[in-house]
Amino acid sequence: MSLAIHIVLLIALPLLLSCVIRKTKALMQGRPGPPLFQPIFDLVKRFRKGETVSSTASWIFRANPLVGLSIALVVAMVVPWTGAEPLARGSGTADLILIVYLLAMARFFSLLAALDTGSAFGGLGASREAALAVLIEPSILVSLSAVALASGTMDLSVALQSPVRGTVALLSGSAFLLAALAELSRMPVDDPTTHLELTMIHEATILENSGRNLALIETTVALRTAVFFGVGVQILLGKALRSPDNAIVSAASSAAAILMLGCLLGVLEGIAVKLNWRRVPSFVAFSTALAVMSAFVAAVGA
């Protein structure tokens, strides 16, 4: 029953979260915005469209969307980000190091695909994305390690469903969510809706994608956003949201918290200004500092 709930939320929640973020952002900017479910309609439309592929692109460009989506699905299946029991809980398939390296492999393929097209903007975006990844990965790794240290296991399918002390949860959860904003190229690190090529980070790497390939990438982004937000919610509020006797209540509470985070992100993107590229390292450094503090608190047992 719990696994079935996890799969249902895995399918529905990412798309709904994208809808909520876009609608909230529009309302914060004083616009009525598109219909709530417009992102879903856009995805369906792109899946029906043809593709335009650069003459210099190889199999890497075509394989990248499938590789990214496959990795995102694997991570989403084994990590308990919905509050329900994931696939193969406690079997070690959600090992912390394995999950981090799977995410790194997906990024590696996306950078290769951006360079594969021979586009100047693709190369610019890949360069920035690689530089940002070097800064983000320590924060994500250390914040999750703090949770693993506090729970006594490196298996995230167990660690994220274990009770963690309030101080560790607050510090590591905050660090993880701040790093997630940078990992997902959201405000204030990057503006996913910008049309100024010289300010793009993630969007510059997918400028050459169209049709089905673009739809697969957008689906992957939506799924990754939901998973990162879900993990952050489980770290920060997992103890309060979990109901040992009722999987439906736990999953519904977690889904509501994830959508609330989506609303907060929409508010942030509606009122915030994108950081100057030179100030992004300071933002990520703050996240890393919180992660190190959480690991220290978890280690000393405070």
Secondary structure as UniProt FT lines:
FT   HELIX           2..28
FT   TURN            29..30
FT   TURN            36..37
FT   HELIX           38..48
FT   TURN            55..56
FT   HELIX           59..78
FT   TURN            81..82
FT   TURN            87..90
FT   TURN            93..94
FT   HELIX           96..116
FT   HELIX           120..151
FT   HELIX           156..159
FT   TURN            160..161
FT   HELIX           166..183
FT   TURN            184..185
FT   TURN            187..189
FT   TURN            192..193
FT   HELIX           197..199
FT   HELIX           202..205
FT   TURN            206..208
FT   HELIX           211..241
FT   TURN            244..245
FT   HELIX           247..271
FT   HELIX           277..279
FT   HELIX           280..300
//
